Amino acid sequence: MRRWLSWIVGVGSFVSVLWIGWALRAGNDTPINLDLIWIQIHEVETWRAILVSLGLGALVAAILVGFSWLRLRLLNRRYRSTIRRLEAELHQLRSLPLAKHSADATERI
């Protein structure tokens, strides 16, 4: 049952993406002139300009989120190694023998 449900959801989402794409192209097929800072592009269909701008925006967002994610992963790794080192040191300190008497402890000082 779960397999059928996931298959139906997958096919439904695929068909809806195709439908949205078709509606975007059908509704925005007029050519426009793009005047960017250093480049002029003539006779570009509106739907292509929209798709390219969405794609570039998603790419920039993915790069920014990726760098942030990578930074957090590296920081997490550093913290975990520090925690392991400190736990090992704590274990060593706990396993040290205790002084037998306070007199012996004062003689050492």
VOKOL-898010 format. One record per residue (C-alpha): y, x, z. Coordinates in steps of 0.001 Angstrom, whole numbers, plus 500000, padded with zeros to 6 digits. Layout:
// VOKOL-898010
YXZ/...
END
This chain:
// VOKOL-898010
500000500000500000/502382502791500907/501629504630497677/502433501521495628/505649500960497518/506831504543496983/505868504311493289/507827501068492879/510862502546494653/510672505670492453/510441503698489217/513205501349490364/515531504237491179/514774505903487825/515525502696485926/518712502125487924/519946505665487155/519259505067483453/521077501742483584/524096503225485366/524208506068482815/524041503649479919/526789501490481429/528954504582481999/528569505689478394/529076502223476944/532203501578479001/533857504973478533/533346506050474940/536999506465473923/537991510038473070/540653511773475138/542493515084474955/542018517349477958/544931519633478753/543676522065481348/545753524960482674/544910527510479969/542649525474477699/543191522411475571/540127520433474527/540642517759471874/538645514584471253/536322514594474270/534598511348475124/535621510017478512/532073509673479814/531372513347479061/534512514435480900/533505512263483872/529960513641483912/531095517259483619/533661516839486393/531073515175488652/528574517926487888/531068520701488605/532146519010491829/528528518675492937/527902522328492073/530905523532494095/529903521331497025/526310522595496866/527491526208496840/529769525656499831/527110523796501793/524537526417500775/526646529268502105/527272527379505328/523558526618505657/522657530255504974/525183531453507570/523723529080510155/520168530222509334/521115533875509793/522925533095513034/519929531093514263/517603534000513461/519870536411515349/519982534103518377/516209533687518397/515633537445518300/518124537886521141/516354535184523149/512968536856522549/514356540232523621/515930538786526771/512756536883527667/510726540086527307/513190541908529548/513003539092532098/509209539260532029/509369543028532660/511761542510535571/509528539864537096/506496542131536928/508170545006538814/506666545649542259/508704544549545242/509771546938548028/507276546996550942/509765547055553785/513477547029554078/513326550478555721/511751551931552599/514446550310550517/517246551843552614/515661555301552413/515796555183548628/519503554446548697/
END
